Amino acid sequence: MVKVEFLGPIAKENIEINVKNLKELKEVLSKDDEIKKWLENSAVAVNDKLTTTLDVELKDGDRVAILPPVCGG
């Protein structure tokens, strides 16, 4: 199982899901309209390392963080 964390203003509880890679995870998450709107603008980190590609294989115990853009002052 892969743990998915939704950070910042994304109003979703963390989930655990059985997926093989980030591409498959995106397909699953895109089925939720609230999450889907964040996916295009958010950064993604796997085990605390940012990635820019969906070609990342995931294994049991990995942690994926969805990091939405934020503004601050």
Order of alpha helices (4+ residues) and beta strands (2+ residues): beta-beta-alpha-alpha-beta-beta-beta
